Amino acid sequence: MTTLPLPARRLIRRLPEVLSNQIAAGEVVERPASVVKELVENSLDAGATRIEVRIEAGGRRLIQVTDNGCGMVAEQARLSLERHATSKIACEADLFAIQTLGFRGEALAAIASVSHLELESRVAEEEDGVRLRLAGGSDLQENRIVMTPGTRITIRNLFFNTPARLKFLRSERTENGHVTDLLQRLALVRPEVGFRLLVNGHESLDLRAGEEPRHLEARLAALLGRDFLENCAQFEGRHEQAALSGWLGLPALHRSNAASIHLFVNGRWVRDKLITHAVRDAYRDLLPKESYPTVALFLDLPPGDLDVNVHPTKEEVRFHHRDFIHALVRRTLGDALDSMGARTVKVALPFAPPAPPNPSGATPDAPPDDPEISPESVRLPEAVSRPVHWERPATAPRAPSTAYSVSGGGRRADETAWRAPSGGREASASAWQGVREETVSSWQTFPEQEAEEACGRPDPEPLDAAASPESASPSAPTPGLFTRSGATIHLGEAVGQIHRTYILAQTPKGLVLVDQHAAHERIVYETLKKNLSQHTLPRQMLLVPEVVSYSPVEARQVAAHLEEMAQLGVVVEPFGGNDFAVRELPALIADLPARALVLDLACELDRHGSSEAVSARLEPLLATMACHGSVRAKRRLTLDEMNALLRQIESTLHAGLCGHGRPTYVELELKDLEKLFGRR
């Protein structure tokens, strides 16, 4: 047996000041963007309205931040470079009510310890300013200079004395991108401040100060993209002392990671798993799997209701009322998404061909003069060639506003899960009777992968022509049906079926293509959700109770929520020790492994403290049922059936997407068609 030597006795000693600062720099200075963050936050705390940032070589060679803030006198400037020196907290009470962005009192000292730092500052009351220079946190040099009021901090040769840190930096392009993203986020939350970024001497960003819509739009476009402006809705919500506002992107603007979710708490950009979970929960039946929405959220709370001192870079916060925050975000965003209705992303043509030569000088809309082209020479199916009239209703309902306001406790699922106008389903029930008889019997629980594959699975019938005259002839639409019973029919009237999969409809502004399976899937899905919200989903008592075992920690978690789970249809009883007997489950999930289901449900109830956990568990199964219970692709429909489907889509919540997050229809405006054919 080998004996290990005893460790040598080591003496405890106080670290040198420079080494202490370098250790602190390892926490707050991860990369050049971290330096920019600390300096710009100090500028904002100083009341600056103009901030200019210069970087060279990705921030390795130069980082310079100039502002027009209040500035510092010489004594205060020297003190700012020492550890544990700050103007932002003075007592213990201030630490639990932080109202500034920077407050640690060690950022400048830590940055100075790994760079060549130059600090220049002047207050408006003095005629000149002060310049301080340090190299690696030591050898302080001071002199007076002439400058405008404000502060300018220049960082050169970052990590020059810690080469091990330098080698972990990424490429210059990547580091530049991190700095740009940082400034764009800060600019979005502080519209009253102008930001300018110069990269290697060239202007990369110039966002002017101002709270006018055009200035906010410029900042939104810089951070989230120009397409976000055309496909988003602004919202506001408030409950007691908490305020939530921001912009929500349409579900079709989803991304593959959480980088598209921008969270700001009391003006501070943060990463927070709780809020991210609440955001995804609000979008849960509108996005494909493993997708994230594009949103910008601003949450304002009393300073005493959160702790911002939990992360070295202050990018994480801790909420004192986690359940309340999760419910506020989930319900407010859910209501805002409901108010967006059936909006879909605008279809952009891939190109706009140039207009053909027009030697005759006639306008593009004039009738052709070519004698070889006549109306008789072009033959179209009857339903397509028939003229369709547009009549605006006398009292057309207004479209929902893009700004949504909510007060009180948020939405109630039983009030908003189903918003069909009275008589909407009854009016079209007869037209759909023949279609649904075949599919209603297949509403069973299937694996999700099989359900998604079913979306494109053809019926045994052979493929028909592109525009089916057979489906167009039996029942043609009558003129003037773009308005019916005083309600606008924005999806128009069906004129034919394409490849027995897509419905072609003519609208006053152009045309609409509808995926018949995806559209009907959403209709059936919302019907099932209505049953769920009204607690009418059937339960199933297990013939033989299933006994499940847990670890001591898991058992305590399950035991704490037995009553709540019983109210949700999951009846679990203690069975001795860490074992439990599962006696009853909702019928839809009775075939799932009971152990994992009960534990997941208990964890969700423990985390969020609400019955929304069971909805999150059941709704994916509802989407699967809806997929198998909907009209399939390749099925021939009559015009009556097509129009019945269009009317149901118009009265269905979130009709623009199926239960798996795919679009149900796309719109193409007439002006885009005219561009495509060179008529504009």
LUMSE-470323 format. One record per atom (N, C-alpha, C): x, y, z. Coordinates in steps of 0.05 Angstrom, whole numbers, plus 5000, padded with zeros to 4 digits. Example, Ala and Ser with C-alpha at 12.3 -4.5 7.8 and 13.67 -1.06 7.14 Angstrom:
! LUMSE-470323
526448865156/524649105156/526449345156/525749555142/527349795143/525850015157/
This chain:
! LUMSE-470323
501749765000/500050005000/501850255000/501350424981/502950674979/501850884997/503651005012/502851225031/503451485017/501551665018/501951935006/503452115025/505252275015/506652465032/504852675044/505352755068/503752955080/504253225066/502053375062/502453635049/504153825066/505753985052/507454175066/505654385079/506454475103/504954685117/505354945102/503055075096/503055325082/502055555100/503455775098/502756005115/500556165102/498756275118/496656455109/497856735108/497456865085/498557135081/496557305066/496857565069/495157745055/496157785026/494357765007/495157784979/495958064972/497858104954/498558374945/496158504932/495958764932/493658904921/493358854892/495558844877/495358794848/494258524842/495158314857/494258044853/491258024860/490458154881/487558154889/485858274867/486858484855/485358614833/485258434809/487358284803/487358104780/485457874784/485257784809/483257574815/480457684811/479957924820/477358054816/476758094787/478858154771/478558194742/477657934729/478457704740/477657454729/474657404731/473357544750/470457514754/468857714737/469857964735/468258164722/469158224694/471658154687/472758214660/473057954645/470957864633/471057604618/472257654590/471557874578/472357944551/472258244547/473058354524/472858644520/469958754524/467958604516/465258704520/464558734550/465858574567/465458614596/466458884605/468758964594/469959224601/468059444591/467059424567/465259624556/462759644573/461759414582/459359414598/459759574624/461859514638/462359664663/462659954659/464160034638/464660324634/462160464625/460560344607/458160474597/456060494619/455860284636/453960304658/454760524677/457360564682/458160794699/457361064685/457661074659/456861314645/453861374647/452261164645/449361194649/448661284677/450061164697/449561244725/450361534730/452261634714/453161914716/451362104702/449162014690/447262194678/447962274649/449662114636/450462184608/448062164589/447962344569/445962324548/447262264521/449962264520/451462184496/453762014504/453961774492/456161594498/457361494472/460061524471/461461424447/463461214455/463460994441/465260764446/467060724422/469660694427/471560634406/472960374413/473160184394/474759944399/476559894375/478759764380/480659684359/481559404364/481859254343/482758974346/481058814364/478358854362/476558704379/476558784408/477859014414/478159104442/480759024454/482358864441/484958794452/486859034454/486959184432/488759414430/487659664443/485059714439/483959964449/480959934456/480160034479/477360074486/477260354498/475560524487/475260794497/472260864499/471460964522/468761044527/468661334536/467261504521/467061794526/464161864531/463662014552/460962104558/460862394566/458462504568/458062784577/456662784604/457262594621/456062584648/457162794666/456562744692/457262954713/460262984718/461862784711/464762804715/465562774744/468162784749/469362754775/471562964780/471763054805/474063214812/476463034816/478863154819/481262994820/481262794843/480362874867/480462694890/478562454886/476162514875/474262294870/475262114847/476662224828/477662054806/479761864816/481561964834/483561784846/482261564862/480161634878/478861444895/477361234879/476361304855/474861114839/476560884829/479260914829/480960694820/481860504843/480860554866/481460374889/479260174893/479959944904/477959734909/476059824931/473559724929/471459774948/470860064952/471160224931/470460504931/468260554911/465960654921/463660704903/462060934914/460561064896/458761284904/455861184904/455360934900/452660834895/451360694918/452860614937/451760494962/453360604985/451960655007/453260775031/452760615056/450660445056/449960295080/448760035072/448259855091/447159595086/444459605072/442859795080/440159815068/440259875038/442260025030/442560085001/443159834985/444459644997/445159394983/442759234975/440559264989/438059114983/435959294969/436859514959/435059694943/436659834922/438159674906/439859784885/438259914863/438860164857/437560314836/439460414814/441960314815/443860394795/444860144780/446160174758/447159944742/449759834754/451660014760/454159934772/454160004801/455359824818/455359884846/457559734861/459059554848/460859374863/463259524874/464159734862/466459884872/469059744868/469259564849/471859434843/472359404813/470459494796/470759454768/473159604757/473359864762/475560024751/478259914761/478359854787/480959744798/481659474784/479659304780/480159044767/481059084738/479759264724/480459314696/483259424694/483859614712/486559744711/488759544717/488159334732/490259134739/491058964716/489558954694/490158784671/490458944645/491059204648/491159374624/492759624630/493159784609/494160054612/491760244612/491060364634/488660524637/489260814639/487560974626/487761264627/485061374632/484761524654/482161644662/482361944660/480562064645/480362354642/477562444650/477362644667/474762724676/474763024684/472463144681/472163424688/469263484697/468863634718/466263724726/465763994714/463164064710/462564314697/463464564713/463764534740/464464764757/467364834754/469064664743/471964724741/472664784713/474864934709/475665014683/477264804668/478564624682/480164414670/479564154684/480563944672/480063674684/482663544693/482363284701/484563134711/485062894694/487562814691/488262564676/489862384695/489062134697/490461934713/491261704695/493761604699/494761384683/495861174702/495160914695/496160684709/497060474690/499060314697/499960084681/499859844699/498059664692/497659424708/496759474737/495359694741/494359774767/496259914785/498559994775/500560124792/501860354776/503760494789/505160724777/503260944769/501761044788/499761254782/501161514774/500161624752/501161884742/498762074740/499062324748/496862514748/497762784736/496062904720/496463174710/493863294702/493863564699/491463714691/491263734661/488763734650/488363754621/486063934615/485764014591/483564174581/481663984566/479163974575/477163804563/474363904569/472463804554/469663874560/468663714584/466563804597/465463654621/464763374613/465263184630/464662904626/467062734633/467062484624/469162294630/469862134605/472462084602/473461914581/475461724593/474861464590/476661254600/477661094576/480361064575/481660924553/483160684564/482560454553/483860194560/485460104537/488060064541/489859964520/491159704530/491659534510/493159284515/491859114537/489359054533/487858894552/489158614556/489458524581/490658274588/493658254580/495058484578/497858484570/499558334591/498758334616/500358204637/499157944646/497057854633/495857584638/495357444611/497557364598/497257244571/495456994571/495256854593/493456614594/490556694589/489756934599/487057034594/486757124565/488857234554/488757344527/488257124506/489356884510/489056674490/486256564488/484656614509/481856514508/479956694494/480856924485/479057104470/478556984442/476257054431/475556944405/476557134384/475757094359/476657254337/475757544340/477157714325/476458004327/473558054319/472557914299/469857944290/467857864312/468457644326/466657554347/466657754370/468957854378/469058044400/467758304393/468058394368/466558634359/463558584361/462658344353/459858284355/458758304383/460258204402/459358214430/459058504439/460858674432/460758964439/458259084426/457859024401/455559144387/452959054399/452658794405/450258694418/449758824445/451858864460/451558994486/450459274483/451559434466/450659714462/447859724451/447159534434/444359534423/442359474446/443059294464/441259234486/440959474505/443259604512/443059834529/441560064515/441860094489/440560304475/437560264475/436660014474/433759954474/432460034500/433759994522/432560054548/433060344556/434860484543/435360764549/435060944524/432660984515/432261134490/432961434493/433161534518/433861814521/436861864518/438461654513/441361684511/442161614482/443961774471/445061714445/447561544447/447761344429/450061164429/451361164402/454061164403/455661154378/457960954382/458360784363/460460584364/462260604340/464860624344/466760624322/468560384325/468760224304/470459984304/472660024284/475160024294/477560074278/477360334262/476260534275/475960794262/473560834245/471960634240/469560654223/467060634240/465160814234/462660814249/461060564244/460460414266/458960174264/456060204274/455660394291/452960424303/452660724311/450360834304/449761104311/446761124317/446061114342/443261124351/442761384366/441161554354/440661814365/438661804388/438961994407/437161994430/434462094422/432461994436/429662084430/427761854435/425361914445/423361714451/421161714430/421661844407/419661844386/419561554374/417261484362/417061214351/419161144331/420061334314/422061274294/424761204307/425361334330/427861264344/427760994357/425460934369/425160674381/425160454360/423960504337/423960314316/426760254306/428460464304/431160434295/432660254315/432160284340/433660124360/432559834360/429959804356/428859534354/429959384330/430059534307/431059414283/434059334286/435559504300/438459444303/438859194320/437159154340/437458924358/436158674348/433658704337/432058464331/431558424301/432458614285/432158584256/429858744245/430058824220/427958984207/425358824204/425558564199/423058414196/421458404222/422758434245/421358434270/419358664272/420058894261/418259124263/415659074249/415658924227/413258874212/411658644222/412758494241/411458254251/411558234281/410858454295/410858454324/408558614334/408058594360/405958744373/407058854399/406359104405/407159224431/405059174452/405859134477/403959074498/404859204524/402959234542/403459334568/401659184588/402759124611/401258994632/402159084659/400359094679/400959184705/399359034726/400658974748/399258844770/400558944796/398959094812/399959214836/402459384829/404659334841/407059494837/408859394815/408059184801/409659064780/408559154753/410359234735/409659324708/411259154688/409859064667/411158904646/410259024619/412259074602/411659184576/413759074556/413359144531/415359054511/414058994484/415458834468/414658764441/414758464438/412658344426/412458064421/412658014391/414357834383/414457754355/412357544349/411457534324/409657324316/410957054320/409456844326/410656584330/412356494307/411756574283/413356494259/416156594260/416756794277/419456904280/421056764301/420756504303/422156344323/425056294316/426656244336/429456194333/430155934346/432655844342/433555584352/434755594379/435155834390/436255864417/435056104431/435756134457/434456344473/435756614469/437556644450/438756904446/436757114435/434557024425/432457204414/430657304436/430957214461/429357314483/430957514499/430157764498/431657984511/430058074536/431258054559/429858114584/431258344598/429658534607/430658764621/429158794647/430458794670/429258814696/430259074709/428459264713/429259524724/431459654708/431259634682/433159764664/435759604661/435959364672/438359204671/437958964653/439658924633/439458684617/440358444633/438758234634/439357994650/438757744635/439857524644/439057254636/437657134660/435257024655/433756914677/432056674667/432556444679/431256194670/428256204677/427556334699/424756344707/423056494686/423956734679/422456894659/422556754632/424856644624/425056504599/423056274598/422756124620/420855904621/418056014618/417356244631/414756354629/414156454600/416156564587/415756654559/415156414541/416756204543/416355974526/413655834533/412855854559/410255744566/407955884553/408256154550/406156304537/405956234507/408156164495/408256084466/408055784462/407555634483/408155344481/406655194460/404155274453/402655134432/402755294406/404655474403/404855634379/407555604365/409355454377/412155424366/412755134361/414555074342/415554804339/417254734363/417854474366/419454384388/422254504388/423354554412/426054664415/426454924400/424255094399/424455354387/423855564408/424955804403/424656024421/423456264407/421556414419/420456644406/422456884406/421757094391/423257334390/421757544405/422757634428/421357824445/423258014458/422258244467/423758434483/421958504506/422658434531/420958474554/422258664574/420658844586/421659034605/419958994631/421258904652/419858854677/420859064698/419059204710/419759404730/418459324756/420159304777/419359224804/420459414824/419259424848/420559574870/423359464875/425359634879/428159534883/428359324905/426659334925/426859144947/425758874941/424458844917/423258584910/425158404894/427558484890/429458314876/432258364886/433958164882/436758184889/438458174864/439958394859/441658404835/444558344841/445058264866/447858224874/448457924877/447757774856/448057484857/449957384836/451057554819/452857474798/455057674794/457557594790/459757794788/459258004766/458057924743/457658114722/454758234723/453258174744/450558284748/448758224725/449057984713/447257904691/445057714700/444957664727/442857494738/441657644761/439057584766/437657704789/436157474803/435357534828/433757344844/431257494853/428957374846/426357494853/425457394880/424357574895/423257494921/420657354919/419157404898/416457274894/416557144866/417756914865/418156774840/415556684827/413756574842/411156484831/409656714819/409556944833/408157174822/409357264796/411957284794/413257384770/412757194747/412956934752/412356734730/409556764721/407656784739/404856804731/404257064716/405557284725/405157544712/406057534683/408457424679/409557414652/407957224635/407356994645/405856794630/403156894621/401657014640/398957094633/398857344616/400657534622/400657784607/401457724578/403457564573/404257494546/402157334532/400857154547/398756994535/396457164526/395657354542/393457534534/394357704510/396857794510/397757954487/397857794461/398557544463/398557364440/395757324430/393857294449/391057254441/390057504426/390957744435/390057984422/391158024394/393457884388/394557894361/392857744341/391057574350/389257434332/390757254313/389857264288/390857084268/392957214250/394457404260/396457534244/398557334235/399457354210/401557184199/403757354188/406157234186/408357384174/407857444145/408357694137/407857774110/409757624091/408657524070/410257374050/411657574032/414257554030/415757734012/416657573988/416257683964/417057553940/420157543938/421257333928/424157313926/425457513907/423857613888/424957813870/422757973858/423358193847/421458363833/422458413805/421458273785/422458293758/422058573747/423858673730/423558933718/421158943700/420059193698/417659223681/418459193652/416759063635/417459013607/417259283592/418659293569/418559543554/415659603546/415059863544/412359953538/412460173517/413060093492/413360303471/410860453465/408560343470/406060473463/405360703482/406660703505/406160913525/403660863541/402260633537/399860583552/400660503581/398960553599/399460483627/399260183630/400760063650/400659773653/397959663658/396059823669/393459723675/391559743652/392359863630/390559893606/390259623592/387959583578/387559333564/389659293542/390459053537/392459003516/391459063489/393259163471/392459223444/393058993425/394358793434/395058563417/392558423408/391958413382/389458283373/389457983377/391857863380/391857573383/391057483411/391057673430/390357613458/387557713463/385757543470/383057623476/382057463500/379957563514/378957403536/378057123528/377157093504/376256823496/378556633493/380956733489/383256553485/384356433511/383356533533/384256433559/381956293573/382156033578/379955883590/380755813619/379055893638/379555833666/377355663677/377755523698/375455383711/373355583719/370855483720/368555663724/368855823749/369655693771/369855833797/371956043796/374156013781/376256203780/375456443762/374156393740/373456603721/371056773730/369456663748/367056813757/367957063772/366757303766/367557543780/366657533809/368357633827/367757643855/367557933864/365558003879/365058283887/365858313916/366858553922/367558623950/365758843960/364458783982/362658983995/363659034023/364259284029/365159344056/362659364074/362659234097/360359244115/359959524126/357459584133/356859854143/358259904169/358459704186/359859734212/361859514214/364059554200/366259354201/367659364227/368059134240/369459124266/372359214262/373359354282/376059454281/378059224288/380359234275/382359034281/383459074309/384358864323/385358904350/387859084350/388059254370/390259434373/392859284378/395059384368/397659254373/398559294401/397459494415/398259544443/396159404461/396959234479/395159084495/395559154524/393359204539/393559284567/392059074583/393159004606/391858804623/392158904652/390058864668/390158934696/389058704712/389458724738/388358514755/390058264754/388858034756/390257784758/390957654732/390557784709/391157654684/388757504673/389257344652/386957214638/386156964653/383656894648/382556634658/382356454634/383356214638/383456024615/380655954605/378755934624/376055854616/374656074601/375656324602/374356544588/375556594561/378156534558/379556614533/380456384516/380256144526/381255914510/379655874485/377155964485/375455924461/373956174455/374556304432/373356554425/372056534398/370156364395/368656334369/366056494372/365356654351/362856804352/360556614352/358456714364/356056544367/355056454340/354456194338/353456094313/355556024293/358156074299/360356024280/360555734273/360655554293/360955274288/358355154277/356055254287/353555134278/353055184248/353955424239/353355504212/354855324192/357155214201/358755054183/358754764190/357254684210/357354404219/356354214198/354254294184/353154114164/355154064141/356654274134/358554244111/360854064119/361454054145/363753894154/362953614164/360353564165/359453314176/360753074162/360753084135/361752854120/364752834123/366153054126/369053044129/369952934156/368453014177/369352944204/368552664212/366552544198/365752274206/368052084204/369752114183/371951934180/374151964200/374452224210/376752284226/376252284256/373752324264/373252344293/373852094308/373651864294/374151614308/377151564313/378851724300/381751684303/382951874324/381251994341/382352174362/383452004385/385751904381/387151744402/389851864406/391251764427/393951854433/395951704416/397451854399/399451734382/402151854389/404351714383/406951844386/407152104370/408552304381/408552564368/409852554341/411952394338/413252374312/411352274291/409752064298/407851964279/405752174272/405052334292/403052544287/404052744267/406652834270/407753024252/408052914224/408652654222/408852534196/406152514182/404052494199/401452474188/400552724174/401852954180/401053204168/401353194138/403253034128/403653024099/402952754087/401652584103/401052314093/398552314075/398752224051/396452234033/394452024038/391852084031/389851874031/390351694007/388951464006/389551273984/388751383956/387251603955/386351693929/388751803913/388651773886/390851873870/390952173869/393252283862/393652573860/392052673836/390652903841/388953013820/390353253808/388953393791/389953633777/390453853797/391954053789/392654263807/390254413817/388554513799/386054643807/383854463800/382454373820/380454153815/377854263806/377054233780/374454323772/372254163786/372853913793/370853743806/370053863833/372153973848/371454093873/370254373870/370754493846/369754763842/366854763832/366054563817/363454573804/361054513821/361154333841/358654253854/357254493868/358754673881/357454893895/359255133892/358555313874/360155543869/359355773887/361155943896/360456163914/358756363900/356856483914/355256693903/356656963906/356057153889/357357413890/356757553917/358657723925/358257893948/358557753974/360157553976/360357404001/362957474017/364257694010/366457774027/365457894053/362857954056/361658034081/359257844086/359057764111/356857584117/356057634146/353457694150/352357744177/353857964191/354758164176/356058404188/358958354196/360158124190/362858064198/364658054173/367058164175/368858154153/370057874149/369957774125/371157514118/373857564106/375857584123/378457674112/379957454097/379157204099/380456994083/379056954056/377057114050/375857104023/374156864018/373856803992/372256583983/373956383967/373456123972/375055923959/374355913929/376455873913/376055853884/377055583873/378455433890/379455173881/381355043901/382154803894/383954643911/386354573895/388754613907/391254553893/392454303904/392854103886/394053843894/392553723918/389953783921/388353663942/389553713970/391153923972/392553973998/392154264006/392154443987/392054733993/389454853980/388155013996/385755163987/386655433976/385855503952/386355763941/383855933944/384156163957/381956343962/382656623952/380656763941/381057033931/379957223953/381557433959/380857633979/380757903966/379658103979/379658373967/382458483961/384458393976/387158503972/388958313957/388158073950/389857893936/388857613937/390657433948/389857153950/390957033975/389856803983/390656654007/390956363999/393156244009/393555954006/393355824034/391555634037/391055504063/391855214062/393455134081/394054844085/391654724099/390054564085/387554464096/387954294121/390054134122/390453964145/391354134169/393254314165/394254474188/392054654199/390454764181/388254944190/386254794206/385354564196/383354414211/384554304237/387154244237/388454154262/388254364284/388654624277/388354834297/385554854307/383554824290/380754844298/380154624318/380954374312/380354154330/381954184356/384354284354/386054324378/384754524397/383754744386/382454944404/379954834417/378554654402/376154534414/376954354438/379054204435/380054034457/381054204480/382354424474/383254604495/380954724511/378754774497/376354874511/375354674531/375354414523/374454204542/376354194565/378954224560/380854214582/380454444601/380054684591/379754924608/377154904625/375154764614/372554734629/372454484646/374854354648/375054114665/373153894657/372753864631/370953654620/372453424608/375153424609/376653204599/376252964618/375752724606/375052494623/377552394639/376952284662/379052164679/378751854678/380851724685/380851434684/381951324711/380451164724/381351034749/382850774741/385250744751/386850514745/385750264758/385450054742/384349804752/386049694775/388649704772/390549634793/392349874798/392249994822/393850234827/396850174822/398150364810/401050334804/402650454827/404350294839/406050374861/408650484850/409350724858/411850844849/413550924873/416250914869/418050974891/419851204883/420551364904/422151604899/424351614920/426251784915/428351844935/427052004958/428352024981/427152185003/426552474995/428252594980/427752874972/425352894953/425252704933/423052704914/420452634928/420552454948/418152374962/416952614977/418652774990/417653005004/416353204985/417553224961/416453414941/413753314931/413453054926/410852954917/408752974940/409552904964/407652914987/406553194992/408153404985/407353674990/405153774971/404653624949/402753714929/400553504922/400053324941/398053124936/395253244931/394553444947/391953564944/391653714917/393653864910/393554014884/393353814861/394953594862/394853404840/392153264838/390853214861/388253084861/386153264847/386453534851/384553714838/384953714808/387353634799/387853624770/387353344758/386253164774/385652904763/387852694767/389952764781/392152584787/391952514816/390752284822/390152204850/392452014859/393952114878/396251964889/396051944919/396551714930/396351674959/398951554970/399751634995/402151515007/401751215010/403951065006/403850775007/405950665026/406950845043/408950755062/411750825054/413250945072/415951025066/416051235044/417651175024/417851365001/416251264977/414351084981/412650974960/409951114959/408851124935/406151234931/404551064912/401951064916/400150914898/398651104881/398951074854/397551244835/394951104828/392651234836/390051104833/388451214809/388851464801/387251584780/388851784764/388451784738/389851964720/387852084699/388452314688/386852404665/386952194643/384752144630/384651934610/386651974587/387152224580/388952274558/391852184564/392552184589/395352114596/395451874613/393351714613/393351474630/395451264621/396251274596/398251084586/401151174590/401551414600/404251504604/405451384630/408051364632/409351254656/408551424680/407251314700/406151464722/408351584739/410551444743/412651544761/413751814751/414451824726/415652074715/413552294714/411052224707/408952414705/408452554732/408152394753/407552504780/409852674790/412352584785/414552734795/414852994779/414552984753/414753234738/412553434746/410153324750/407953504758/408453624786/409553464804/410153574831/412353784829/414353734812/416553934809/415454194797/413654174777/412554414766/410854564786/409154414801/407554544822/409354674843/411454544850/413354654870/414754894859/415254894833/416755124821/414955364816/412555314805/410855534796/408355564813/407655364829/405455394847/402755444834/402255324811/399755364797/399055114782/396455104775/395454874759/396154894730/397655104721/398455124693/400354894686/401454764706/403354544700/401954314685/399454244694/398154024681/397354104652/396754354647/396154444620/398554414602/400854484613/403254454597/403854164590/402953984608/403353694603/401353584584/398953684585/396853564568/396753684540/397453934537/397054064511/398653944488/401053844492/402353704470/400753454461/399453324480/397853094472/395353184457/394253414465/391953514450/392753584422/395153694418/396053744391/396353494375/397253284387/397453024373/394752914366/392852934384/390152844378/388953004356/389353274357/388253444336/389353374309/391953314308/393253244283/391953004270/391452794286/390252544276/387252574272/386052774284/383152804281/382453014261/384253094244/383753314225/383753194196/382553354178/382453274150/385353254140/385953044126/388652994116/389153144090/391753164084/392553254058/391753044037/391453134012/390652963989/387752883990/386153014007/383352944007/381853163991/380153073973/378653253956/376353383972/376153643970/374053793984/372353943964/369753973971/368054133955/368354423963/367354603947/367554883953/366154953979/363854823984/362454864010/364254794033/365654564031/367454484052/369754674055/370854764033/373054954034/372255214048/369955324040/368955564052/368255534081/367155294088/366655244116/369155244133/371255134121/373855134135/374955414138/374755574117/375655854119/374156004140/371555964142/369956114163/370756024191/371355764194/372155674220/374855784228/376655804209/379355914214/379056204225/377256354212/376956634220/375856674248/374556464259/373456484286/374956324306/377356244299/378956074317/381356224327/381956194352/384256324365/386856214354/388756384349/391456304338/391156134313/389356204296/388856044272/391156054252/393056234255/395156254236/397256024238/397155864260/399055654264/397655404273/398655174265/397654914274/398754854302/397954634314/398854564341/401854514343/403154464320/406054414320/407654664313/406254894310/407655144304/408155204275/406955044257/407255094228/404955284219/405455444198/403355634189/401055474176/398655584180/396255464168/395555594142/396255844138/395655984113/397656214109/397956294084/399656514077/398056704058/398556954060/397257154044/399157284024/398157344000/399757473980/398057703969/399057953973/397458183964/397558223934/395558363924/395258403896/397658573885/398558763901/400758933892/403358763888/403658553905/405958383901/405758223875/403258133869/402857983844/403458173820/402558423822/403058603800/406058653796/407558663818/410458693816/411658443802/410658213810/411657963799/411357953769/409058053759/408558053730/409258313716/410758483729/411758723717/409558933711/407458923727/405259123723/405659363740/407859373755/408459613772/411459683769/
